[in-house]
Amino acid sequence: MAITAATAKPRGPMALKDWGQLLLLGAIWGGSFFFARIAVSELPPLVLVLFRVAIAAIALHLYLGLRGPSFRLALPHAGLFFLLALTNNVVPFSLIFAGQTELGAGVASVLNSTTPFWTLILANALTSDEKLSWNKLAGIALGIAGTAVMIGPGLLAGLGGPVWAKFALIGASLSYAVALMIARRFKGVPSPVIATGQLTVSTIIMIPVVLFAYGPAGLFSASPPVWAAVLALALLSTAFAYILYFNLVASAGATNASLVTLIVPVSAILLGLLFLGERLELFELGGMALIAFGLVTIDGRLFGRR
């Protein structure tokens, strides 16, 4: 059954507010690859998933307690939250962290940037207001090509990783695309409540999984730098980021929200430039230009919609 939007009219170009949220979200999630790379050096992927969702859920419950709205708004949607938690947190986080134990950040970013492609296919099949168009196809192709160009030699050097790790990242992208379709169903539910609900259910799912796999011993034995990375991953790249994410899904649509995965590699390279003293190469500038061109092509501002 198709997921019916509030209106059957196709969505127009994103508003400036949506563009701002998209760019900010891309910047925040770009940092998540850096934080995760530090954390998986000492924490097993499933343990890291638990800490990420649990700390973020606690932070968001405190946020709702202080500023509202009430978490009771989430209770009628318990079944839907279970599906969202699986597809947007438990499955993709586990696959990404497992893949990052073997793959470099460049390869992971490129594989993760295929999310808009899968989202476009699902949105075309399941929705009435996000249908396939030449603008979207061309824009996503440009975005993926730009990501590959931006990674450049580093991508080629990292392609020797195991096949299972690459499929893990592709699987995470597919899971995110399914989650975007589910997120559209939360009509009228405030973004902080959706974010808190999915992370709470994710925590409930992950506690028995981690205890069964590893037991309670040694779960909190990581070094201070790893805990700092876990906190940044949970509070900034999860709790705050998901409020932005669900607000963007509600205002700009699933396909437009999925474009954030094209911005994430740009953010990762710029963060390296600003904070790690890394150089910005010419091919990286070219890749960023392709991604920007792809974004405005999908949005329909630069060319007429077809």
N, C-alpha and C positions, 0 to 999 in steps of 0.2 A: 504494500500500500504506500502510495506517495505521501511524503511528509508535507502537509499543506501549510503554507506560510500565512501570515496575517492578511496578506494581500497577494493576489495572483500576478500583479504587475511586476515585470522584471526590475531588479534594483538598478538605480542610476549610479553615476560615479560616486565614489566615497567622498564624504564631507571632510573638510580640513581637520575637524576633531578626530575623525576616524584615522586619517593618515598619521596624526600625531600619536595616537595610541598604538598604531601598528609599528611605527618606528621605535617608540619607547619599549614596546614589548620585545621587538627584535634585539634591541640593545641588551635588555635584561637577560633574555634567553641565550644570547651569544656568550654571556659570562658563565652560563650554567655548564658548558662543555669544559671550561677551565676549572671550575670548582669540582666537577665530577671526576676529572682526571686526577686531581690531588686526592680525592676521597677514596677512589677505588684502589689506590696504592696500598691501603691498609684495611679497608672494609670490603667484605664480599658484596656483590651487587644487590642481593636481596636484602641484606642488612641496611645498606645505604638507602634502598627504596623505603624501608620502614621508617628510618630516621627522617628522611625527607618529608614524607607525607604526615607523620605523627607530629613533628615540630610545627609544620605549617598549619595543620588542623588546630593545634592548641592556640597558635597565634591568632588565627581567624576567629575562633570561639571567643577569645578575649576581645577582639575587635568588635564582634557583634554585641557582646555584653556591654561594651562601653558606648557604642555609637548606633547599634541596631542595624538593620531590622531584626526582628525575632527569628531565631533558628527554627521555631515552630512552623514557619512557612515551608520548610523542607520536608516535614514529616509525611504529607500526603503523596510525596513523590519518591518514596523509599525504593521501590523497584527500579525506577528509572535511574536513581542515583547509583544503584548497584551496577547497572550496565555502564554508566559513565565512569565510575571508579575503575572498573576493569579495563575499559578501552582507552581512557585518558591518563591513567596513572599506573596501575599495577602492571599491565602487560607492557606498555611502551617504555616505562622507566626501567623495568627489569631487563628488557631486550637491549636498550641503549647502554646501560651500565655494563652488561655482559659484553657487548660488542666493543666498548671502549677499553676493555682489558686487553684487547688484541689489535685494535685499529687506531690509527692516529686521528687527531681531531679533524684534519682536513677531509679524510675519507668519510668520517662520520657525518660531517656537515653536509657534504654533497649528497649522501644517501638520504639524510634527513630532509633535504630540500625537495625530495620528490613528493612530499605530502600534498602540495596543491594539485599535482597531477591526479592522484588517487581521489582527492576530494572532488575535483571537477567531474570525474566519471560518476561517483556516487551521487553528487548533487544533481547531475543531469538526469539520472535514473529515478531519483527518489523525491525531487522537489519540483514545485511548479514555478518558482521565481528565480532559479539559478541555473538556467539551461545553458547548454554548450553553445559557444559562439567562436567565430574565428579570432576575435580579439583575445579571448581567454586562452585558446590553444596557442596562439602565437606568443602571447605574453609569458605563459608558463614555460614554453620552449626556450625563450630568450632568458628567462630567469635561471633555469637549470644550466643552460650553456654558460651564462655569466658566472655562476658559482664554480663550474668546472674550470673556466679560464682563470678565475681569481685564485683558486688553489694552486693551479699551475704545476710546477715541478714537484712541489710537495705532495700533490695528489698522486702523481705517477710513481713517486718513490714509495708511497704507502699502499699501493694496490696489491702488494704481495701478501696481505693478511689472509687468514683462513676464510674459506667460503662461508662457513656457518656464521661468522661474525658479520659479514656483509648482509646475509639474509636476515640476521637479527635486526639490523638497522632498517632494512626495507620493511620487515614485519612491524616495527615500531611506527613507521610512516603510515602504513595501512591502518593500524590501530587508531592513530590520531585522526585519520580521515573518517573512520566510522564514528569516533567520538564527536566529531563536529556535527554529524547528522543527528546524533542523539541530543547534543546540546541545544539544537534548534527547538526541541520539544518543550523546553522550560519557558513557556510563554508567561510573562508577568512575574516571574520569580527574580528577585534582585540578584545582581551578579555576586555580591559577597556571600549570599546564602547558597548559591550554586557552588561556588568555590569551596565553602566550608563543608557542604554536604558531601561532595565527591571525595574530599580529602579525609573526612571522618570515616566514611565507608571504606576507603582504601586502607586506612589504619586498622580498622576492624578485620579486614581480610588478611593483611600482612602479618599481624601479631602471631597467629597460630602457624602460619607458613614459616616464619623465621624461627620460632621456638622449636618446631618440628625438625627443621633442617640443621640448626646450629646449637640449640639449647641456650639457656640464659648466660652461661659462663663466657666471659670475655667479650661480651657485646659492647662494653663501654671502655675498652682498653686502648682506643686510638690516641694518637699524639695530639697536642694542642693545635698544630697547623691543620690537621685533618678535621678536627672539630670546628675550627673556624670556617673551613670550606663547607662543611655540612650545614652550619648555621646560615651561611650566605646562600647556599643552594635552597634551603627550606624557606627562609624568611623573604629573601628578595626574589629568587628565581622561581618560587612556587607560590607562596601565600599572596604576595603582592601581584605577581605576574598573572595569576589566574583570575583575579578580580578584573584586571585589564582585559584579559582574554575573553571572558564571558560577556563583558560589556561590548566588546568589539563584535562578537558573534551576533549579539542581539541587534546592534545598530548597522552593521555592514554586511552581514551574511557569512555563511560558512566558507565559501570559496575565497572571499576577500580576507577573512581572518586567517586562512591557511597560508596566505602569502608571507606571513611572518617567518616561515622557515626559509624563505629566500633571502631574508635580511640578516638572519642569524650569522652566516659565515662572514658577512661584511662587518658585523659588530665584533666578532671574534678577532678579526685582523686589526680593526681600529683599536680595540682594547690592548692588543699586543704592542701597537705603535705608541700608544699614550703611556702605558704603564710598564712595559717590559723592554722599551728601547729598541723594538724591532723596526726594520726599515719597510717602507711601503714601496713595492716594486711597480714597474710600469704595467705588467700584466695584471696585477691586482687592481689597479685603477681602471684598466679596460674591463675587467670582470664586473666591477661595481657599476660601471656605466651601462653594461648590458643588462644587469639586474634592474637598474633604475628605468631603463627603456622598456623592459618587460612589465614592470609594475604599472607604468602609465598606459601601456598597450592594453593590459587586462582591464584597467579601470575605465577605458574608453574616452579619456579626456583628450588624448593626442590624436586619435583617429576616430572616425565615425563608427558606431557599432554596426556590426554586420550579422 
